[in-house]
Amino acid sequence: MKNRLLILIAAFGILFQNSCSKFLEPKSENEFVPTNVSSLDEMLLYEVYYKQSRNIFGYLNLMSDDIATIPVGNSTGVFAPYSAAAIKAIYSWQPNIYNQLITERVYESEYDLYSQPYEKILGCNAALDYLHTVEGTQAQKDRVEAQARALRAFYYFHLVNCFGQPYNHDKSSMGVPLKLSSAVSDAQITRNSVEEVYEQVLKDLLRAEELFAGLPAEEQWKADTRVSLPFTQLMLSRVYLYMEEWQKASDMAQLVLDNETFRLLDWSELPWPEVGNPVNTYFNFHSYENPEAIWVYGDVAEATNFAGTFTYNTSSQMVAFVIASDELLEALGDDGLADVRKYQYVVQDFNSVNKKGYGKVAVDANYFPIQENNFGRSLRLPEAYLNKAEAEAMLWKEGAAASHGDTAWDLIQELREKRCRWLDLHPDTRPTSADELVAFVREERRREFCMEEHRWFDLRRYGMPEIRHRWTDSDGTVTTYTLKEHAPQYTLPIPPEVIEQNPALVQNPLGPIREN
């Protein structure tokens, strides 16, 4: 395997030789042409799949309303792995965020959420470009094409939802550049519209679904790092949900729900502390030990580094600086022993009453993330429940039969039965209006997806509501930063280094943040 990997590096090295470059194309023509489909398959595994040390989500959670901070420690307090000023720049949605992160010596690879997905897309393009030239069976080629298209769609969908406005707000606005070939070109690349990017995402996902469905059943999903048929169907459900294509979102989610490979994890299967022992054992939800897991991916460090920043309290104890917000904890309920998500989805701070700003990942006895041999994110079965429930509730709201509301409520109840020891923690009487049902389903999404990036993206499509973050400096000065409704900061600015290398890109507007 090592020798084959070296060959692959030589074969595709020209495509990835300059990771720091912000061009989307390679610098010169590739001098090596792969001859076998297995080379492309391995190239996808080593260069395209999102595994370790690849940052595409980074700090998005810090900008949502699920996160808060404690007062900044005194002059002897130490922040790690980032400074208080770096956290503040993100947490307060500063328009000059990148300048502040550079000043605070945050590595470019840790704040640039734009370039690294494009490196992955370049690998997808290379696989698709060479596929018709290599030897191999049609089934092998279909499997490679399905993976490359599904992954390209995954990365483009992420990019357009970071750097473009929400589809349901202004789909004609600037999205991100579509680069669908690995061919060398000196032409500067302009931004496609949000709608155009969504259309390409759907085109790739629908083609991937067709190809995966044509493979033998045992090849359609495996408990490994590869994307699959249910992954593709779940992503289609998510894309249609964002587009407010409610019936299509519901239908795609149903395909995942019908897949008997997966099942909901019951609260009784989760670890619980011994009587009289306050120390909890946390389950790693982003693993195939979880029967809900459809695809595990991503780096634990990326998922926890910004949220895992710590300081010292007045007793010189190390405490979490980034914590779960009061609003999130209230949504999870007062008694964490009733709704297990409050007990399992957010990690207790060892030296304070606060909950840390991360959860669902593997942690050690001191509640620090275990990075080795673990993943930081996953696509899971509950998303199919929640996508379908929201779509069905919205169908009812927009005039369809009340039976759609019944379907939505049944799905929510089925999920909650696996999460709550006592369902009276949250109302178990169906809301009487469509608006109330939609609101309840969205609160359930917040509970189920907390400490993941869903909340930031959901807030965008819910109408970009106002968010307030409170910050207390070491001298006791308290400042409240307000992200106004529809604020420009709901769309991330493109890193300046990217625009410097490609002046054809137009920067997103930057707006002031209200302080009081």
Residue pairs with C-beta under 8 A, 6 or more apart in sequence:
4 42
5 42
5 46
7 39
8 39
8 42
8 43
8 46
8 47
10 32
11 30
11 32
11 34
11 39
11 43
12 30
12 32
12 43
12 47
12 123
12 126
14 26
14 27
14 28
14 29
14 30
14 31
14 32
15 26
15 30
15 47
15 122
15 123
15 126
15 182
16 47
16 119
16 122
16 123
17 26
17 27
18 27
19 119
20 108
21 27
21 501
22 115
22 495
22 497
22 498
22 500
22 501
22 502
23 501
23 502
24 118
24 121
24 122
24 177
24 179
24 189
24 502
25 122
25 179
25 182
25 183
25 184
25 185
26 122
26 182
26 184
27 184
28 184
29 184
30 126
30 182
33 130
33 133
34 40
34 43
34 130
34 133
34 134
35 133
35 134
35 135
36 134
36 135
36 136
37 131
37 134
37 135
37 136
37 137
37 140
37 141
37 144
38 136
38 140
39 134
40 126
40 127
40 130
40 131
40 134
40 144
41 140
41 143
41 144
41 147
43 123
43 126
43 127
44 123
44 124
44 127
44 144
44 147
44 148
44 151
45 225
45 226
47 120
47 123
48 120
48 123
48 124
48 127
48 147
48 148
48 151
49 151
49 225
49 226
49 297
50 56
50 120
50 297
50 298
51 225
51 297
51 298
51 299
51 375
52 299
53 299
53 301
54 116
54 120
54 298
54 299
54 302
55 109
55 110
55 112
55 113
55 116
55 299
55 302
56 113
56 116
56 117
56 155
56 158
56 298
56 302
57 113
57 298
57 302
57 303
57 377
57 453
58 110
58 111
58 113
58 302
58 306
59 90
59 111
59 306
60 113
60 162
60 453
60 456
61 67
61 306
61 307
61 357
61 358
61 451
61 452
61 453
61 455
61 456
62 87
62 90
62 91
62 306
62 307
62 322
62 357
63 90
63 91
63 93
63 456
63 467
63 483
63 489
64 455
64 456
64 459
64 467
65 325
65 327
65 328
65 455
65 459
65 467
66 324
66 325
66 327
66 328
66 446
66 450
66 451
66 455
67 91
67 307
67 322
67 323
67 324
67 325
67 328
67 357
68 322
68 323
68 324
68 325
68 326
68 469
68 470
69 87
69 91
69 321
69 322
69 323
69 469
69 470
69 471
69 472
70 311
70 319
70 320
70 321
70 323
70 352
70 354
70 472
71 472
71 473
71 474
71 476
72 84
72 311
72 321
72 471
72 472
72 473
72 474
73 79
73 84
73 311
73 312
73 313
73 321
73 474
74 312
74 314
74 474
75 474
76 312
76 316
77 311
77 312
77 474
78 311
78 312
79 87
79 309
79 310
79 311
79 321
80 309
80 310
81 305
81 308
81 309
82 104
82 106
82 305
82 306
82 309
83 104
83 105
84 311
84 321
85 100
85 103
85 104
86 100
86 101
86 104
86 106
87 306
87 309
87 321
87 322
88 94
88 471
89 96
89 97
89 100
89 101
89 104
90 97
90 101
90 306
91 469
91 471
91 481
92 469
92 471
92 479
92 481
92 513
93 469
93 481
93 483
93 487
93 489
93 513
94 100
94 513
95 488
95 489
95 493
95 510
95 511
95 512
95 513
96 510
97 111
97 493
98 111
98 493
98 495
98 496
101 111
102 108
108 495
108 497
109 116
110 302
110 305
111 495
112 495
112 497
112 498
113 162
113 492
114 159
114 162
114 163
114 176
114 494
114 495
114 498
115 495
115 498
117 155
117 156
117 158
117 159
118 155
118 159
118 179
120 151
120 155
121 152
121 155
121 156
121 179
122 179
122 182
124 148
124 149
124 151
124 152
124 155
125 152
125 179
125 180
125 181
125 182
126 182
127 144
127 145
127 147
127 148
128 145
128 148
128 149
128 152
129 181
129 182
129 183
131 141
131 144
131 145
131 148
134 141
139 215
139 216
139 219
142 211
142 214
142 215
143 211
143 215
143 219
145 207
145 208
145 211
146 207
146 208
146 211
146 212
146 215
146 227
146 232
147 208
147 226
147 227
149 204
149 205
149 207
149 208
149 211
150 204
150 205
150 208
150 212
150 227
150 231
150 232
150 235
151 227
152 204
153 200
153 201
153 202
153 204
153 205
153 208
153 235
153 239
154 227
154 235
156 176
156 178
156 197
156 200
156 201
156 204
157 197
157 198
157 201
157 235
157 238
157 239
159 175
159 176
159 197
160 175
160 176
160 194
160 197
160 198
160 201
161 242
161 457
161 460
162 491
162 492
163 175
163 176
163 491
163 492
163 494
163 508
164 173
164 174
164 175
164 176
164 194
164 197
164 491
165 173
165 174
165 194
165 490
165 491
166 242
166 460
166 461
166 464
166 490
167 194
167 195
167 198
167 242
167 243
167 244
167 461
168 242
168 243
168 244
168 461
169 460
169 461
169 463
169 464
169 486
170 194
171 193
171 194
171 195
171 198
172 193
172 194
172 195
173 193
173 194
174 191
174 192
174 193
174 194
174 506
174 508
175 191
175 192
175 193
175 194
175 195
175 196
175 197
175 198
176 191
176 192
176 197
177 189
177 190
177 191
177 192
177 505
178 192
178 196
178 197
178 200
179 189
180 200
188 502
188 503
188 504
189 502
189 504
189 505
190 504
190 505
190 506
191 505
191 506
192 200
198 239
198 242
198 243
201 239
202 236
202 239
205 232
205 235
205 236
205 239
206 236
208 227
208 232
209 229
209 232
209 233
209 236
212 220
212 228
212 229
212 232
213 220
213 229
215 229
220 228
220 229
220 230
221 228
221 229
221 230
221 231
221 259
221 261
221 294
222 228
223 288
223 293
225 295
225 296
225 297
227 295
228 294
228 295
230 255
230 256
230 259
230 261
230 262
230 294
231 294
231 295
231 379
233 252
233 253
233 255
233 256
234 252
234 253
234 256
234 294
234 379
234 383
234 384
234 387
235 379
236 248
236 252
237 249
237 250
237 252
237 253
237 256
237 383
237 384
237 387
237 388
238 249
238 383
238 387
240 246
240 248
240 249
240 252
240 391
241 249
241 387
241 390
241 391
242 457
242 461
243 249
244 394
246 391
246 392
246 394
246 395
246 398
247 391
247 395
249 387
249 388
249 390
249 391
250 387
250 388
250 391
250 392
250 395
252 387
253 383
253 384
253 385
253 387
253 388
253 391
254 384
254 388
256 262
256 294
256 381
256 384
257 381
257 384
257 385
257 388
262 291
262 292
262 293
262 294
262 381
263 291
263 292
263 381
264 291
264 292
264 381
264 382
264 385
264 414
264 415
264 418
265 285
265 290
265 291
265 292
265 418
266 418
267 340
267 418
267 419
267 420
267 421
270 283
270 340
270 344
271 280
271 281
271 282
271 283
272 280
272 281
273 279
273 280
273 281
279 365
280 343
280 348
282 344
282 347
282 359
282 362
282 363
282 367
283 289
283 290
283 344
284 290
284 360
284 361
284 362
284 374
285 292
285 293
285 345
285 360
285 361
285 378
285 380
286 293
286 296
286 298
286 360
286 361
286 362
286 374
286 375
286 376
286 377
286 378
287 293
287 296
287 362
287 374
287 375
287 378
288 296
290 378
290 380
291 381
292 380
292 381
292 382
293 378
293 379
293 380
293 381
294 378
294 379
294 380
294 381
295 378
295 379
296 375
296 377
296 378
297 375
297 376
297 377
297 378
298 375
298 376
298 377
299 371
299 375
299 376
300 361
300 362
300 369
300 370
300 371
300 374
300 375
300 376
301 369
301 371
301 376
302 376
303 358
303 361
303 369
303 376
303 377
304 358
304 361
304 369
304 376
306 322
307 322
307 356
307 357
307 358
307 451
308 320
308 322
308 356
308 357
308 358
308 368
308 369
309 320
309 321
309 322
310 318
310 319
310 320
310 321
311 318
311 319
311 321
312 318
312 319
313 319
313 351
313 352
317 351
317 352
318 350
318 351
319 349
319 351
319 352
319 354
320 349
320 352
320 354
320 356
320 357
322 356
322 357
323 349
323 354
323 355
323 356
323 357
324 346
324 354
324 355
324 356
324 357
324 450
324 451
328 346
328 446
328 450
329 342
329 346
329 355
331 443
331 446
331 447
332 339
332 341
332 342
332 345
332 346
332 447
332 450
333 339
333 342
333 425
333 426
335 342
335 425
336 342
336 343
337 343
337 421
338 420
338 421
338 422
338 425
339 419
339 420
339 421
339 425
339 426
339 447
340 419
340 420
340 421
341 419
341 447
341 448
341 450
344 359
344 360
345 359
345 360
345 447
345 450
345 451
346 355
346 356
346 358
346 359
346 450
346 451
347 355
347 356
347 358
347 359
347 363
347 367
348 355
348 356
348 367
349 355
349 356
349 367
350 366
350 367
356 367
357 451
358 369
358 451
359 450
359 451
360 451
360 452
361 369
361 370
361 374
361 376
362 369
362 370
362 374
363 369
363 370
364 370
377 452
382 415
382 448
383 449
385 411
385 412
385 414
385 415
386 411
386 415
386 441
386 444
386 445
386 448
386 449
388 407
388 408
388 411
389 407
389 408
389 409
389 411
389 412
389 441
389 444
390 408
390 438
390 441
390 442
390 445
392 404
392 405
392 407
392 408
392 411
393 404
393 405
393 408
393 434
393 437
393 438
393 441
394 438
395 404
396 402
396 404
396 405
396 408
396 434
396 437
397 434
397 435
397 437
397 438
405 430
405 434
405 437
406 430
408 437
408 441
409 430
409 431
409 437
412 440
412 441
412 444
413 423
413 428
415 444
415 448
416 423
416 426
416 428
416 444
417 423
419 447
419 448
420 426
427 440
430 437
431 437
431 439
431 440
442 458
442 462
445 454
445 458
446 455
446 458
449 455
449 458
459 465
459 467
459 490
460 490
463 485
463 486
464 485
464 486
464 487
464 490
465 485
466 482
466 483
466 484
466 485
467 482
467 483
468 480
468 481
468 482
468 483
469 480
469 481
469 483
470 478
470 479
470 480
470 481
471 478
471 479
471 480
471 481
472 478
472 479
473 479
479 515
479 516
480 515
480 516
481 513
481 514
481 515
482 513
482 514
482 515
482 516
483 489
483 490
483 513
484 511
484 514
487 511
487 513
488 508
488 509
488 510
488 511
489 510
489 511
489 513
491 508
492 508
493 507
493 508
493 510
494 505
494 507
494 508
498 505
499 505
499 507
